[in-house]
């Protein structure tokens, strides 16, 4: 008796064409804003406001980059962001590695529910914590300071970082650590020489994720930083938007320079980032 095929199925060439067409549309939709930012940054001021706009700049100029980099303010903003990003990344990696290892290797009261509660904290939008953080920082005298932003950033980055590292350490067999202990290693030596190298993709994923979010963070910085000299790079670039006029060429040049370090880091570490997030999320 012949089998009856249910449902509709497209011919294989047509299905392949539709798949690639959809992917190309999604690619262009995602990349076009970045292209337009780069194109605007190398246009002349007259060409920026030309109507209808040109898809490709007629005359390429780097004057917008010169105007942006000549001023000392941009370098101060970049230095503030760099200090903040490095500090938060180092602290996040140290705490998440040690805490994730402890949660994966030791059983204590609440060890099962604690990771779930840590993830529940990620469900709340950061804007809900603005007022509590503002009150605490004002009480401690940490308003309008870079070191006051460090605990704020750690509060919503550490839970996910610890959860990812716990998942990674949970996948490392206990037998490897026991074998290292039998060979004469202490617990610390076994952790440093055996366990930590195997968790390198997770560490890279955590560090990259923290770097990207800290470098681009705007909400908390715009709320808790009051003086101009302590602004971060995203906050400093927002100051280029005037009430009546905006120098869009300089602003787009700043956007390109701000995004460049993150794109470079992501390009070289994307393989570790994908495997790190995927591996750490297997055993949550």
ABEGO torsion letter per residue (X at the ends): XBBBBBEBBBBAAAAAAAAAAAAAAAAAAAAAAAAAAAAAAABBAAAAABOBBBABBABBBAAAAAAAAABAAAAAAAAAAAAAAAAAAAAAAAAAAAAAAAAAABBBBGAAAAAAAAAAAAABBAAAAAAAAAAAAAAAGABGBAAAAAAAAAAAAAAAAAAAAAAAAAABBAAAAAAAAAAGBBAAAAAAAAAAAAAAAAAAAAAAAAAAAAAABAAAAAAABABAAABBAAAAAAAABBAABBBAAAAAAAAAAAAAAAAAAAAAAAAAAAAAAAAAAABX
